[in-house]
């Protein structure tokens, strides 16, 4: 017996129209495994600013967890 995992195909939104460049950068750092503080240091920002970027991304795409943010980054090709 074999199991087949079937994933629903969801069209990824265009990165350029959906996310601001700094939002993309923050998402890329989080998807790479950085903490908010590490992402902020890499970007030369406060962790509160990175948090604001990620809250905006969560609101735009309806995601709630860091795992979902990572999945979003992969689907956007970041």
C-alpha positions in Angstrom: 0.0 0.0 0.0 1.3 3.4 -0.9 0.2 6.9 0.2 0.1 9.8 -2.1 0.1 13.3 -0.7 -1.9 15.7 -2.8 -1.5 19.4 -2.3 -4.0 21.9 -3.5 -2.4 24.2 -6.1 -2.5 27.8 -5.0 -1.4 30.5 -7.4 1.4 32.5 -5.8 0.8 36.2 -5.9 3.3 38.4 -7.7 6.1 39.5 -5.3 6.6 42.9 -6.8 2.9 44.0 -6.5 2.2 42.2 -3.2 5.2 43.1 -0.9 7.3 46.2 -0.5 11.1 45.6 -0.9 11.7 45.8 2.9 8.8 43.4 3.6 10.4 41.0 1.1 13.8 41.3 2.9 12.3 40.8 6.3 10.4 37.7 5.1 13.5 36.4 3.5 15.5 36.7 6.8 12.7 35.0 8.8 12.4 32.2 6.3 16.1 31.7 6.5 15.7 31.0 10.3 16.7 34.4 11.7 14.9 35.7 14.8 13.2 39.1 14.6 16.3 40.6 16.4 18.7 39.0 14.0 16.7 40.1 11.0 16.6 43.6 12.4 20.3 43.7 12.9 20.9 42.4 9.4 18.6 45.1 8.0 19.8 47.9 10.2 16.4 48.4 11.8 14.8 47.9 15.2 13.1 44.6 15.9 9.8 46.6 16.3 10.1 47.7 12.6 10.7 44.1 11.5 7.7 43.0 13.6 5.6 45.7 11.8 6.7 44.5 8.4 5.8 40.9 9.3 2.4 41.9 10.8 1.6 43.6 7.5 2.6 40.5 5.5 0.5 38.3 7.9 -2.5 40.7 7.3 -2.0 40.7 3.5 -1.8 36.9 3.1 -3.8 35.7 6.1 -1.0 33.8 7.7 -0.6 33.3 11.4 2.6 31.4 12.2 6.3 31.6 11.3 6.0 28.3 9.5 3.3 29.8 7.3 5.6 32.8 6.6 8.3 30.4 5.6 6.0 28.6 3.3 4.9 31.9 1.8 8.5 32.9 1.2 9.1 29.7 -0.6 6.0 30.0 -2.8 7.1 33.6 -3.7 10.6 32.4 -4.6 12.3 34.4 -1.9 
